[in-house]
Amino acid sequence: MRLERELACNEIVELVTAYLEDALTPTDRERFEEHLVFCDGCGTYLEQMRATIQLTGRLDDRLEPELEQRLLEAFRGWQTG
Amino acid sequence: MIAYKFLDAGGLGPFTGFPWPVGEWVEAPRADPCRQGVHACRVRDLPLWLGDELWEIELAGDVIPQERKVVAVRGRLTRRVDAWTPDAAREFGRYCARRTRERVGFLPVLSGFVGDVDRFVAAGRIPIAGFAAARAAELRDGAGGYEQERLAQASWLAGRLGLDERLL
């Protein structure tokens, strides 16, 4: 039995992206943050997600043309068996 | 309106990382619960939002009361509640453990909460000790048990920290 308003850790994991994108309803956001107050594991998970997003946001997604060509060829080869 | 606010160590907002200045008004474009505005606690909300530092905060402008918090357009930290220390937090944890033992210590299955809360307190995980105590109460007494336990915790905090219980 769980309180109606209570979120479990697996639900927090599912909602973490929406939380970071500010896409939760106010009620769900409050429930999410209430959970964070007492759940160290979910707090750590949220911080890891924040750090990952920050780091990947800094990555340069452009590849050298030669490397891009080699990767494309490798993927084509993989698709055709 | 006078309310309270828990902050992370160093005076940082626990969810936003906002560095709260002391004595200066902080203003939001509007009070929009969980999105914008200054979020704070009445005394009865305190057990749900425990943190490293406890501050008294003056709220002004539109203040929206919510079930578990209040949200205002403006707020300023007026003083730190110095009585909220790691020792006081541990004492609070022991209070939760004692309440849990009294409530469910003699009941099959539910008595498992006693050991859980004791372990949380020993590990310094005070917020979850308070939560588990309230959960044990809820499992014994129904939905009202949770709220009743949280109110008892708030009342204990008010007494121990010298807060104005009229704000309960």
gemmi code that builds the backbone of each chain (N, CA, C; Angstrom):
import gemmi

chains = {
    "A": [
        ("MET", (0.847, -1.195, 0.000), (0.000, 0.000, 0.000), (0.883, 1.246, 0.000)),
        ("ARG", (0.552, 2.181, -0.857), (1.314, 3.419, -0.912), (0.355, 4.587, -0.826)),
        ("LEU", (0.848, 5.688, -0.311), (0.034, 6.891, -0.320), (-0.277, 7.252, -1.760)),
        ("GLU", (-1.439, 7.791, -1.975), (-1.851, 8.129, -3.334), (-0.857, 9.075, -4.007)),
        ("ARG", (-0.314, 9.974, -3.184), (0.539, 11.000, -3.765), (2.012, 10.593, -3.808)),
        ("GLU", (2.300, 9.442, -3.256), (3.704, 9.068, -3.116), (4.270, 8.477, -4.405)),
        ("LEU", (5.473, 8.888, -4.763), (6.132, 8.321, -5.941), (7.167, 7.296, -5.492)),
        ("ALA", (7.268, 6.221, -6.250), (8.306, 5.232, -5.965), (9.551, 5.572, -6.789)),
        ("CYS", (10.677, 4.969, -6.406), (11.943, 5.307, -7.080), (11.884, 5.023, -8.580)),
        ("ASN", (11.246, 3.909, -8.957), (11.209, 3.608, -10.400), (10.388, 4.655, -11.156)),
        ("GLU", (9.410, 5.248, -10.499), (8.639, 6.315, -11.148), (9.481, 7.586, -11.275)),
        ("ILE", (10.303, 7.834, -10.267), (11.198, 8.994, -10.320), (12.124, 8.868, -11.529)),
        ("VAL", (12.666, 7.674, -11.725), (13.579, 7.450, -12.851), (12.867, 7.746, -14.169)),
        ("GLU", (11.610, 7.334, -14.260), (10.860, 7.581, -15.496), (10.567, 9.073, -15.705)),
        ("LEU", (10.454, 9.791, -14.611), (10.040, 11.197, -14.718), (11.200, 12.185, -14.749)),
        ("VAL", (12.411, 11.666, -14.594), (13.526, 12.595, -14.379), (13.748, 13.531, -15.570)),
        ("THR", (13.588, 13.021, -16.780), (13.791, 13.881, -17.955), (12.721, 14.976, -17.992)),
        ("ALA", (11.489, 14.578, -17.742), (10.401, 15.568, -17.737), (10.648, 16.616, -16.657)),
        ("TYR", (11.183, 16.168, -15.513), (11.488, 17.119, -14.432), (12.534, 18.123, -14.889)),
        ("LEU", (13.583, 17.618, -15.507), (14.668, 18.508, -15.932), (14.231, 19.425, -17.067)),
        ("GLU", (13.248, 18.989, -17.838), (12.750, 19.830, -18.934), (11.583, 20.698, -18.494)),
        ("ASP", (11.291, 20.671, -17.200), (10.208, 21.465, -16.644), (8.869, 21.122, -17.301)),
        ("ALA", (8.674, 19.842, -17.546), (7.460, 19.414, -18.241), (6.462, 18.705, -17.320)),
        ("LEU", (6.755, 18.671, -16.020), (5.817, 18.031, -15.089), (4.734, 19.018, -14.674)),
        ("THR", (3.578, 18.492, -14.331), (2.548, 19.359, -13.763), (3.035, 19.823, -12.384)),
        ("PRO", (2.512, 20.935, -11.883), (2.943, 21.388, -10.552), (2.796, 20.301, -9.479)),
        ("THR", (1.715, 19.551, -9.545), (1.507, 18.507, -8.534), (2.588, 17.434, -8.639)),
        ("ASP", (2.857, 16.988, -9.856), (3.876, 15.945, -10.026), (5.265, 16.474, -9.664)),
        ("ARG", (5.489, 17.740, -9.962), (6.790, 18.335, -9.614), (6.964, 18.352, -8.091)),
        ("GLU", (5.893, 18.700, -7.399), (5.963, 18.720, -5.935), (6.209, 17.315, -5.387)),
        ("ARG", (5.496, 16.339, -5.933), (5.678, 14.956, -5.469), (7.109, 14.492, -5.752)),
        ("PHE", (7.610, 14.876, -6.905), (8.979, 14.524, -7.293), (9.973, 15.108, -6.277)),
        ("GLU", (9.799, 16.387, -5.974), (10.749, 17.046, -5.074), (10.604, 16.549, -3.633)),
        ("GLU", (9.386, 16.237, -3.247), (9.189, 15.652, -1.913), (9.987, 14.364, -1.779)),
        ("HIS", (9.955, 13.565, -2.838), (10.681, 12.297, -2.823), (12.191, 12.557, -2.701)),
        ("LEU", (12.659, 13.588, -3.404), (14.097, 13.881, -3.388), (14.596, 14.238, -1.991)),
        ("VAL", (13.719, 14.839, -1.197), (14.143, 15.261, 0.142), (14.617, 14.063, 0.963)),
        ("PHE", (13.929, 12.943, 0.812), (14.294, 11.825, 1.688), (15.006, 10.683, 0.984)),
        ("CYS", (15.084, 10.725, -0.354), (15.687, 9.593, -1.054), (17.049, 9.989, -1.629)),
        ("ASP", (18.089, 9.603, -0.934), (19.447, 9.971, -1.371), (19.765, 9.372, -2.739)),
        ("GLY", (19.306, 8.148, -2.971), (19.612, 7.473, -4.235), (19.053, 8.242, -5.425)),
        ("CYS", (17.810, 8.687, -5.321), (17.202, 9.430, -6.432), (17.845, 10.802, -6.583)),
        ("GLY", (18.256, 11.395, -5.459), (18.955, 12.679, -5.530), (20.260, 12.531, -6.303)),
        ("THR", (20.976, 11.451, -6.024), (22.236, 11.192, -6.735), (21.969, 10.955, -8.212)),
        ("TYR", (20.919, 10.188, -8.491), (20.576, 9.898, -9.891), (20.267, 11.199, -10.649)),
        ("LEU", (19.508, 12.077, -10.004), (19.165, 13.353, -10.644), (20.432, 14.167, -10.931)),
        ("GLU", (21.335, 14.202, -9.967), (22.582, 14.961, -10.165), (23.406, 14.361, -11.302)),
        ("GLN", (23.422, 13.028, -11.382), (24.167, 12.377, -12.472), (23.558, 12.731, -13.829)),
        ("MET", (22.234, 12.748, -13.876), (21.559, 13.101, -15.133), (21.871, 14.546, -15.511)),
        ("ARG", (21.828, 15.420, -14.523), (22.140, 16.838, -14.783), (23.557, 16.970, -15.352)),
        ("ALA", (24.496, 16.269, -14.704), (25.899, 16.353, -15.128), (26.061, 15.791, -16.537)),
        ("THR", (25.378, 14.686, -16.822), (25.484, 14.062, -18.147), (24.964, 15.011, -19.217)),
        ("ILE", (23.824, 15.623, -18.933), (23.233, 16.547, -19.914), (24.158, 17.740, -20.140)),
        ("GLN", (24.748, 18.214, -19.051), (25.666, 19.355, -19.169), (26.880, 18.996, -20.020)),
        ("LEU", (27.419, 17.806, -19.760), (28.623, 17.395, -20.489), (28.316, 17.121, -21.958)),
        ("THR", (27.236, 16.396, -22.222), (26.931, 16.069, -23.618), (26.526, 17.327, -24.377)),
        ("GLY", (25.967, 18.293, -23.675), (25.598, 19.546, -24.333), (26.811, 20.306, -24.839)),
        ("ARG", (27.956, 19.990, -24.256), (29.181, 20.678, -24.655), (29.911, 19.946, -25.780)),
        ("LEU", (29.444, 18.734, -26.107), (30.146, 17.970, -27.145), (29.918, 18.587, -28.509)),
        ("ASP", (30.933, 18.572, -29.317), (30.820, 19.048, -30.689), (30.336, 17.856, -31.519)),
        ("ASP", (29.153, 17.980, -32.095), (28.599, 16.807, -32.786), (29.007, 16.743, -34.261)),
        ("ARG", (29.869, 17.642, -34.692), (30.321, 17.561, -36.091), (31.534, 16.653, -36.180)),
        ("LEU", (31.506, 15.760, -37.132), (32.635, 14.849, -37.328), (33.478, 15.323, -38.497)),
        ("GLU", (34.733, 14.916, -38.479), (35.584, 15.155, -39.644), (34.953, 14.407, -40.812)),
        ("PRO", (34.913, 15.012, -42.028), (34.254, 14.367, -43.173), (34.781, 12.954, -43.446)),
        ("GLU", (36.100, 12.798, -43.281), (36.678, 11.473, -43.572), (36.164, 10.428, -42.578)),
        ("LEU", (36.126, 10.829, -41.296), (35.640, 9.909, -40.261), (34.157, 9.615, -40.467)),
        ("GLU", (33.399, 10.644, -40.826), (31.969, 10.465, -41.060), (31.747, 9.444, -42.188)),
        ("GLN", (32.536, 9.574, -43.269), (32.404, 8.667, -44.400), (32.713, 7.229, -43.981)),
        ("ARG", (33.777, 7.090, -43.189), (34.170, 5.733, -42.767), (33.085, 5.112, -41.881)),
        ("LEU", (32.510, 5.928, -41.012), (31.447, 5.419, -40.136), (30.210, 5.027, -40.950)),
        ("LEU", (29.868, 5.880, -41.921), (28.697, 5.572, -42.750), (28.890, 4.257, -43.502)),
        ("GLU", (30.101, 4.079, -44.023), (30.375, 2.838, -44.752), (30.294, 1.633, -43.816)),
        ("ALA", (30.816, 1.817, -42.620), (30.765, 0.718, -41.654), (29.329, 0.374, -41.296)),
        ("PHE", (28.497, 1.375, -41.117), (27.089, 1.118, -40.793), (26.372, 0.447, -41.958)),
        ("ARG", (26.679, 0.894, -43.194), (26.031, 0.275, -44.365), (26.412, -1.200, -44.430)),
        ("GLY", (27.686, -1.449, -44.201), (28.154, -2.827, -44.244), (27.462, -3.676, -43.183)),
        ("TRP", (27.264, -3.067, -42.015), (26.610, -3.796, -40.914), (25.160, -4.129, -41.277)),
        ("GLN", (24.484, -3.139, -41.933), (23.061, -3.348, -42.283), (22.896, -4.463, -43.316)),
        ("THR", (23.861, -4.554, -44.251), (23.692, -5.542, -45.326), (24.276, -6.879, -44.929)),
        ("GLY", (24.781, -6.988, -43.810), (25.147, -8.282, -43.305), (26.609, -8.598, -43.368)),
    ],
    "B": [
        ("MET", (3.951, 38.053, 5.656), (3.794, 36.765, 6.329), (5.178, 36.200, 6.660)),
        ("ILE", (5.308, 35.649, 7.845), (6.563, 34.992, 8.230), (6.423, 33.495, 7.971)),
        ("ALA", (7.406, 32.934, 7.309), (7.410, 31.496, 7.031), (8.848, 30.995, 7.204)),
        ("TYR", (9.095, 29.773, 6.766), (10.427, 29.175, 6.942), (10.885, 28.556, 5.637)),
        ("LYS", (12.188, 28.424, 5.522), (12.726, 27.848, 4.297), (13.975, 27.033, 4.617)),
        ("PHE", (13.985, 25.792, 4.160), (15.190, 24.973, 4.278), (16.068, 25.212, 3.066)),
        ("LEU", (17.354, 25.350, 3.316), (18.320, 25.513, 2.229), (19.425, 24.472, 2.366)),
        ("ASP", (20.094, 24.214, 1.266), (21.287, 23.378, 1.330), (22.413, 24.171, 1.986)),
        ("ALA", (23.441, 23.456, 2.402), (24.587, 24.129, 3.031), (25.116, 25.235, 2.119)),
        ("GLY", (25.440, 26.363, 2.716), (25.934, 27.492, 1.936), (24.819, 28.404, 1.462)),
        ("GLY", (23.602, 28.156, 1.960), (22.476, 29.034, 1.608), (21.959, 28.848, 0.193)),
        ("LEU", (22.056, 27.622, -0.321), (21.608, 27.363, -1.694), (20.214, 26.743, -1.719)),
        ("GLY", (19.410, 27.164, -2.673), (18.093, 26.555, -2.867), (18.271, 25.079, -3.183)),
        ("PRO", (17.533, 24.204, -2.517), (17.790, 22.774, -2.664), (17.475, 22.210, -4.057)),
        ("PHE", (16.569, 22.805, -4.764), (16.209, 22.258, -6.079), (16.723, 23.116, -7.226)),
        ("THR", (17.000, 24.364, -6.940), (17.426, 25.272, -8.005), (18.906, 25.638, -7.905)),
        ("GLY", (19.489, 25.461, -6.726), (20.870, 25.893, -6.516), (20.991, 27.406, -6.387)),
        ("PHE", (19.847, 28.089, -6.274), (19.874, 29.554, -6.180), (20.571, 29.987, -4.886)),
        ("PRO", (21.576, 30.876, -5.012), (22.269, 31.336, -3.803), (21.469, 32.439, -3.112)),
        ("TRP", (20.809, 32.085, -2.035), (19.923, 33.037, -1.361), (20.717, 34.102, -0.611)),
        ("PRO", (20.481, 35.383, -0.922), (21.136, 36.433, -0.136), (20.393, 36.608, 1.189)),
        ("VAL", (21.072, 37.093, 2.176), (20.422, 37.310, 3.470), (19.998, 38.777, 3.566)),
        ("GLY", (18.736, 38.994, 3.898), (18.249, 40.353, 4.129), (17.814, 41.100, 2.888)),
        ("GLU", (18.039, 40.539, 1.726), (17.653, 41.231, 0.477), (16.393, 40.599, -0.094)),
        ("TRP", (15.536, 41.451, -0.626), (14.311, 40.925, -1.231), (14.652, 40.193, -2.529)),
        ("VAL", (14.078, 39.044, -2.676), (14.193, 38.283, -3.930), (12.804, 38.278, -4.542)),
        ("GLU", (12.719, 38.674, -5.792), (11.400, 38.822, -6.408), (11.300, 37.961, -7.660)),
        ("ALA", (10.169, 37.302, -7.800), (9.912, 36.487, -8.992), (8.882, 37.217, -9.854)),
        ("PRO", (8.828, 36.919, -11.148), (7.833, 37.587, -11.992), (6.409, 37.325, -11.508)),
        ("ARG", (6.188, 36.118, -10.987), (4.866, 35.798, -10.444), (4.990, 34.595, -9.516)),
        ("ALA", (3.919, 34.362, -8.774), (3.898, 33.186, -7.897), (3.146, 32.075, -8.610)),
        ("ASP", (3.879, 31.098, -9.074), (3.305, 29.987, -9.821), (3.838, 28.705, -9.179)),
        ("PRO", (3.039, 28.071, -8.321), (3.538, 26.956, -7.522), (4.343, 25.936, -8.330)),
        ("CYS", (5.491, 25.615, -7.809), (6.406, 24.612, -8.372), (7.086, 25.075, -9.654)),
        ("ARG", (6.803, 26.278, -10.113), (7.465, 26.763, -11.331), (8.215, 28.065, -11.054)),
        ("GLN", (7.504, 29.052, -10.556), (8.121, 30.340, -10.274), (7.667, 30.816, -8.915)),
        ("GLY", (8.472, 31.683, -8.335), (8.076, 32.248, -7.058), (8.961, 31.774, -5.928)),
        ("VAL", (8.713, 32.356, -4.777), (9.468, 32.015, -3.578), (8.681, 30.952, -2.820)),
        ("HIS", (9.267, 29.776, -2.691), (8.588, 28.656, -2.037), (9.050, 28.558, -0.590)),
        ("ALA", (8.105, 28.422, 0.300), (8.455, 28.398, 1.723), (7.496, 27.490, 2.483)),
        ("CYS", (7.801, 27.314, 3.769), (7.033, 26.382, 4.610), (6.310, 27.120, 5.722)),
        ("ARG", (5.090, 26.677, 5.997), (4.514, 26.944, 7.294), (5.148, 25.924, 8.240)),
        ("VAL", (4.930, 26.101, 9.542), (5.540, 25.150, 10.474), (5.099, 23.724, 10.150)),
        ("ARG", (3.829, 23.552, 9.772), (3.341, 22.196, 9.536), (3.978, 21.533, 8.313)),
        ("ASP", (4.568, 22.345, 7.433), (5.195, 21.787, 6.233), (6.641, 21.350, 6.475)),
        ("LEU", (7.215, 21.791, 7.565), (8.658, 21.611, 7.763), (9.143, 20.163, 7.662)),
        ("PRO", (8.446, 19.188, 8.267), (9.022, 17.838, 8.251), (9.194, 17.259, 6.842)),
        ("LEU", (8.450, 17.794, 5.896), (8.535, 17.252, 4.541), (9.721, 17.777, 3.768)),
        ("TRP", (10.278, 18.888, 4.213), (11.290, 19.571, 3.397), (12.607, 19.750, 4.148)),
        ("LEU", (12.902, 18.865, 5.069), (14.110, 19.033, 5.890), (15.358, 19.237, 5.041)),
        ("GLY", (16.231, 20.094, 5.515), (17.476, 20.360, 4.793), (18.579, 20.749, 5.753)),
        ("ASP", (19.686, 21.221, 5.206), (20.856, 21.517, 6.036), (20.653, 22.754, 6.907)),
        ("GLU", (20.107, 23.807, 6.302), (19.956, 25.075, 7.021), (18.481, 25.454, 7.066)),
        ("LEU", (18.062, 26.008, 8.185), (16.686, 26.490, 8.287), (16.712, 28.005, 8.484)),
        ("TRP", (15.918, 28.679, 7.680), (15.862, 30.142, 7.725), (14.432, 30.612, 7.921)),
        ("GLU", (14.324, 31.738, 8.604), (13.040, 32.424, 8.666), (12.978, 33.330, 7.443)),
        ("ILE", (11.826, 33.366, 6.811), (11.709, 34.171, 5.599), (10.445, 35.022, 5.664)),
        ("GLU", (10.585, 36.266, 5.283), (9.429, 37.155, 5.219), (8.901, 37.125, 3.784)),
        ("LEU", (7.609, 36.870, 3.646), (7.008, 36.808, 2.319), (6.137, 38.039, 2.096)),
        ("ALA", (6.102, 38.499, 0.857), (5.272, 39.674, 0.552), (4.647, 39.511, -0.826)),
        ("GLY", (3.687, 40.369, -1.103), (2.959, 40.249, -2.373), (1.945, 39.122, -2.268)),
        ("ASP", (1.497, 38.634, -3.400), (0.545, 37.518, -3.377), (1.208, 36.291, -2.762)),
        ("VAL", (0.550, 35.713, -1.762), (1.055, 34.468, -1.168), (0.002, 33.396, -1.419)),
        ("ILE", (0.413, 32.358, -2.119), (-0.538, 31.295, -2.454), (-0.325, 30.124, -1.493)),
        ("PRO", (-1.338, 29.818, -0.663), (-1.183, 28.653, 0.209), (-1.432, 27.376, -0.567)),
        ("GLN", (-0.562, 26.414, -0.394), (-0.715, 25.106, -1.029), (-0.821, 24.068, 0.073)),
        ("GLU", (-1.127, 22.846, -0.314), (-1.302, 21.801, 0.702), (-0.030, 21.603, 1.529)),
        ("ARG", (1.117, 21.664, 0.886), (2.363, 21.348, 1.579), (3.405, 22.448, 1.523)),
        ("LYS", (2.999, 23.642, 1.152), (3.938, 24.766, 1.098), (3.163, 26.048, 0.825)),
        ("VAL", (3.866, 27.162, 0.840), (3.278, 28.419, 0.378), (4.216, 28.994, -0.690)),
        ("VAL", (3.626, 29.754, -1.595), (4.423, 30.332, -2.682), (4.101, 31.820, -2.755)),
        ("ALA", (5.140, 32.629, -2.825), (4.940, 34.083, -2.841), (5.712, 34.714, -3.998)),
        ("VAL", (5.370, 35.960, -4.260), (6.072, 36.695, -5.309), (7.429, 37.190, -4.786)),
        ("ARG", (7.444, 37.608, -3.523), (8.671, 38.168, -2.965), (8.990, 37.527, -1.624)),
        ("GLY", (10.271, 37.462, -1.359), (10.675, 36.940, -0.058), (12.075, 37.388, 0.289)),
        ("ARG", (12.338, 37.478, 1.579), (13.716, 37.765, 1.999), (14.015, 37.000, 3.281)),
        ("LEU", (15.215, 36.458, 3.314), (15.646, 35.737, 4.509), (15.894, 36.759, 5.607)),
        ("THR", (15.289, 36.515, 6.756), (15.461, 37.480, 7.838), (16.436, 36.994, 8.912)),
        ("ARG", (16.416, 35.686, 9.190), (17.393, 35.182, 10.163), (17.503, 33.674, 10.011)),
        ("ARG", (18.683, 33.180, 10.349), (18.853, 31.729, 10.337), (18.354, 31.175, 11.662)),
        ("VAL", (17.684, 30.046, 11.614), (17.244, 29.392, 12.851), (18.421, 28.557, 13.346)),
        ("ASP", (19.181, 29.154, 14.247), (20.435, 28.527, 14.678), (20.216, 27.220, 15.441)),
        ("ALA", (19.010, 27.069, 15.982), (18.761, 25.852, 16.764), (18.691, 24.609, 15.871)),
        ("TRP", (18.510, 24.793, 14.563), (18.486, 23.628, 13.656), (19.933, 23.264, 13.318)),
        ("THR", (20.442, 22.286, 14.026), (21.833, 21.853, 13.889), (21.826, 20.346, 13.604)),
        ("PRO", (22.949, 19.776, 13.244), (23.004, 18.312, 13.077), (22.546, 17.578, 14.334)),
        ("ASP", (22.874, 18.122, 15.497), (22.428, 17.491, 16.753), (20.907, 17.526, 16.876)),
        ("ALA", (20.327, 18.690, 16.534), (18.862, 18.805, 16.606), (18.215, 17.852, 15.605)),
        ("ALA", (18.840, 17.703, 14.443), (18.291, 16.785, 13.441), (18.315, 15.353, 13.964)),
        ("ARG", (19.420, 14.967, 14.587), (19.498, 13.605, 15.140), (18.459, 13.413, 16.249)),
        ("GLU", (18.289, 14.438, 17.058), (17.280, 14.380, 18.123), (15.889, 14.181, 17.517)),
        ("PHE", (15.641, 14.894, 16.433), (14.371, 14.742, 15.722), (14.222, 13.291, 15.223)),
        ("GLY", (15.310, 12.771, 14.692), (15.284, 11.380, 14.221), (14.948, 10.418, 15.354)),
        ("ARG", (15.539, 10.659, 16.518), (15.265, 9.775, 17.665), (13.808, 9.907, 18.111)),
        ("TYR", (13.282, 11.122, 17.999), (11.856, 11.324, 18.317), (10.993, 10.473, 17.370)),
        ("CYS", (11.339, 10.501, 16.091), (10.582, 9.712, 15.108), (10.684, 8.220, 15.422)),
        ("ALA", (11.883, 7.801, 15.824), (12.086, 6.383, 16.157), (11.236, 5.983, 17.359)),
        ("ARG", (11.200, 6.871, 18.351), (10.423, 6.577, 19.566), (8.939, 6.482, 19.224)),
        ("ARG", (8.465, 7.421, 18.420), (7.047, 7.410, 18.020), (6.712, 6.124, 17.256)),
        ("THR", (7.632, 5.718, 16.394), (7.385, 4.514, 15.601), (7.307, 3.280, 16.504)),
        ("ARG", (8.222, 3.232, 17.472), (8.230, 2.097, 18.407), (6.905, 2.045, 19.168)),
        ("GLU", (6.449, 3.204, 19.625), (5.201, 3.250, 20.396), (3.994, 2.856, 19.532)),
        ("ARG", (4.023, 3.282, 18.297), (2.869, 3.059, 17.427), (2.775, 1.639, 16.894)),
        ("VAL", (3.906, 1.131, 16.406), (3.825, -0.153, 15.690), (4.778, -1.217, 16.232)),
        ("GLY", (5.511, -0.886, 17.286), (6.515, -1.814, 17.798), (5.949, -3.156, 18.237)),
        ("PHE", (4.681, -3.192, 18.576), (4.067, -4.419, 19.095), (3.252, -5.138, 18.025)),
        ("LEU", (3.275, -4.640, 16.793), (2.429, -5.214, 15.745), (3.248, -6.093, 14.800)),
        ("PRO", (2.729, -7.268, 14.467), (3.445, -8.111, 13.511), (3.635, -7.350, 12.195)),
        ("VAL", (4.652, -7.622, 11.503), (5.001, -7.031, 10.211), (5.359, -5.539, 10.343)),
        ("LEU", (4.394, -4.750, 10.813), (4.653, -3.304, 10.897), (5.802, -2.976, 11.851)),
        ("SER", (6.052, -3.878, 12.807), (7.144, -3.605, 13.758), (8.485, -3.531, 13.026)),
        ("GLY", (8.537, -4.036, 11.797), (9.765, -3.918, 11.002), (10.166, -2.478, 10.770)),
        ("PHE", (9.177, -1.583, 10.828), (9.489, -0.165, 10.643), (10.393, 0.363, 11.758)),
        ("VAL", (10.279, -0.238, 12.940), (11.081, 0.252, 14.072), (12.571, 0.139, 13.741)),
        ("GLY", (12.948, -1.052, 13.258), (14.354, -1.256, 12.894), (14.769, -0.352, 11.742)),
        ("ASP", (13.856, -0.179, 10.772), (14.176, 0.684, 9.629), (14.482, 2.104, 10.101)),
        ("VAL", (13.572, 2.631, 10.927), (13.755, 4.019, 11.369), (15.031, 4.143, 12.216)),
        ("ASP", (15.275, 3.159, 13.070), (16.512, 3.179, 13.880), (17.739, 3.225, 12.974)),
        ("ARG", (17.721, 2.423, 11.935), (18.881, 2.386, 11.023), (19.048, 3.715, 10.290)),
        ("PHE", (17.930, 4.292, 9.870), (18.024, 5.588, 9.174), (18.628, 6.649, 10.102)),
        ("VAL", (18.183, 6.633, 11.339), (18.685, 7.628, 12.290), (20.179, 7.402, 12.533)),
        ("ALA", (20.553, 6.133, 12.710), (21.964, 5.832, 12.964), (22.833, 6.270, 11.789)),
        ("ALA", (22.264, 6.203, 10.582), (23.022, 6.573, 9.390), (22.942, 8.082, 9.102)),
        ("GLY", (22.208, 8.801, 9.944), (22.079, 10.250, 9.740), (21.111, 10.610, 8.628)),
        ("ARG", (20.306, 9.635, 8.211), (19.339, 9.905, 7.143), (18.016, 10.329, 7.779)),
        ("ILE", (18.001, 11.528, 8.289), (16.884, 11.986, 9.107), (15.594, 12.198, 8.293)),
        ("PRO", (15.674, 12.814, 7.097), (14.408, 13.005, 6.362), (13.657, 11.703, 6.094)),
        ("ILE", (14.401, 10.649, 5.780), (13.691, 9.398, 5.491), (13.219, 8.734, 6.790)),
        ("ALA", (13.870, 9.028, 7.896), (13.378, 8.523, 9.184), (11.999, 9.125, 9.464)),
        ("GLY", (11.868, 10.415, 9.208), (10.566, 11.070, 9.403), (9.513, 10.521, 8.464)),
        ("PHE", (9.923, 10.294, 7.242), (8.988, 9.743, 6.258), (8.541, 8.332, 6.665)),
        ("ALA", (9.504, 7.503, 7.054), (9.169, 6.123, 7.407), (8.255, 6.082, 8.637)),
        ("ALA", (8.497, 6.978, 9.582), (7.629, 7.037, 10.768), (6.197, 7.379, 10.351)),
        ("ALA", (6.066, 8.303, 9.419), (4.730, 8.692, 8.954), (4.079, 7.564, 8.146)),
        ("ARG", (4.892, 6.846, 7.394), (4.368, 5.717, 6.620), (3.866, 4.610, 7.556)),
        ("ALA", (4.629, 4.362, 8.613), (4.211, 3.338, 9.576), (2.865, 3.732, 10.184)),
        ("ALA", (2.738, 5.006, 10.508), (1.479, 5.489, 11.088), (0.344, 5.339, 10.092)),
        ("GLU", (0.630, 5.603, 8.853), (-0.403, 5.506, 7.818), (-0.848, 4.053, 7.635)),
        ("LEU", (0.118, 3.155, 7.692), (-0.225, 1.736, 7.509), (-1.035, 1.205, 8.692)),
        ("ARG", (-0.799, 1.787, 9.867), (-1.565, 1.331, 11.029), (-2.944, 1.981, 11.091)),
        ("ASP", (-2.990, 3.286, 10.803), (-4.215, 4.041, 11.094), (-4.945, 4.574, 9.871)),
        ("GLY", (-4.466, 4.249, 8.680), (-5.116, 4.784, 7.494), (-4.514, 6.118, 7.096)),
        ("ALA", (-5.077, 6.686, 6.037), (-4.477, 7.887, 5.439), (-4.270, 9.016, 6.446)),
        ("GLY", (-5.218, 9.159, 7.375), (-5.090, 10.237, 8.362), (-3.877, 10.065, 9.258)),
        ("GLY", (-3.439, 8.822, 9.426), (-2.296, 8.555, 10.295), (-1.037, 9.241, 9.798)),
        ("TYR", (-0.878, 9.259, 8.490), (0.299, 9.913, 7.897), (0.305, 11.397, 8.254)),
        ("GLU", (-0.819, 12.043, 7.992), (-0.891, 13.489, 8.245), (-0.730, 13.789, 9.733)),
        ("GLN", (-1.347, 12.948, 10.544), (-1.271, 13.148, 11.998), (0.183, 13.057, 12.486)),
        ("GLU", (0.905, 12.089, 11.933), (2.298, 11.918, 12.340), (3.153, 13.102, 11.881)),
        ("ARG", (2.900, 13.558, 10.663), (3.652, 14.714, 10.168), (3.365, 15.955, 11.023)),
        ("LEU", (2.112, 16.080, 11.457), (1.775, 17.224, 12.331), (2.485, 17.112, 13.675)),
        ("ALA", (2.551, 15.889, 14.198), (3.257, 15.684, 15.473), (4.732, 16.043, 15.294)),
        ("GLN", (5.300, 15.662, 14.170), (6.704, 15.990, 13.900), (6.891, 17.509, 13.815)),
        ("ALA", (5.939, 18.170, 13.149), (6.026, 19.628, 13.016), (5.954, 20.294, 14.382)),
        ("SER", (5.073, 19.770, 15.207), (4.911, 20.338, 16.539), (6.200, 20.146, 17.353)),
        ("TRP", (6.814, 18.979, 17.217), (8.081, 18.732, 17.912), (9.140, 19.728, 17.444)),
        ("LEU", (9.222, 19.906, 16.128), (10.212, 20.840, 15.582), (9.973, 22.263, 16.094)),
        ("ALA", (8.701, 22.653, 16.115), (8.375, 24.004, 16.586), (8.838, 24.186, 18.031)),
        ("GLY", (8.560, 23.191, 18.861), (8.946, 23.274, 20.269), (10.461, 23.286, 20.437)),
        ("ARG", (11.122, 22.394, 19.748), (12.583, 22.246, 19.901), (13.339, 23.446, 19.343)),
        ("LEU", (12.810, 24.017, 18.256), (13.529, 25.099, 17.574), (13.030, 26.486, 17.983)),
        ("GLY", (12.015, 26.504, 18.843), (11.498, 27.792, 19.305), (10.762, 28.555, 18.218)),
        ("LEU", (10.041, 27.835, 17.364), (9.280, 28.491, 16.293), (7.886, 28.831, 16.790)),
        ("ASP", (7.281, 29.730, 16.109), (5.953, 30.174, 16.496), (4.918, 29.122, 16.096)),
        ("GLU", (4.379, 28.432, 17.098), (3.428, 27.343, 16.795), (2.122, 27.860, 16.215)),
        ("ARG", (1.903, 29.175, 16.327), (0.687, 29.708, 15.704), (0.764, 29.562, 14.189)),
        ("LEU", (1.988, 29.397, 13.696), (2.168, 29.222, 12.252), (1.960, 27.772, 11.835)),
        ("LEU", (1.607, 26.924, 12.800), (1.404, 25.496, 12.515), (0.201, 25.319, 11.602)),
    ],
}
model = gemmi.Model(1)
for chain_id, residues in chains.items():
    chain = gemmi.Chain(chain_id)
    for i, (resn, *xyz) in enumerate(residues, 1):
        res = gemmi.Residue()
        res.name, res.seqid = resn, gemmi.SeqId(i, " ")
        for name, pos in zip(("N", "CA", "C"), xyz):
            atom = gemmi.Atom()
            atom.name, atom.element = name, gemmi.Element(name[0])
            atom.pos, atom.b_iso = gemmi.Position(*pos), 0.0
            res.add_atom(atom)
        chain.add_residue(res)
    model.add_chain(chain)
structure = gemmi.Structure()
structure.add_model(model)
structure.setup_entities()
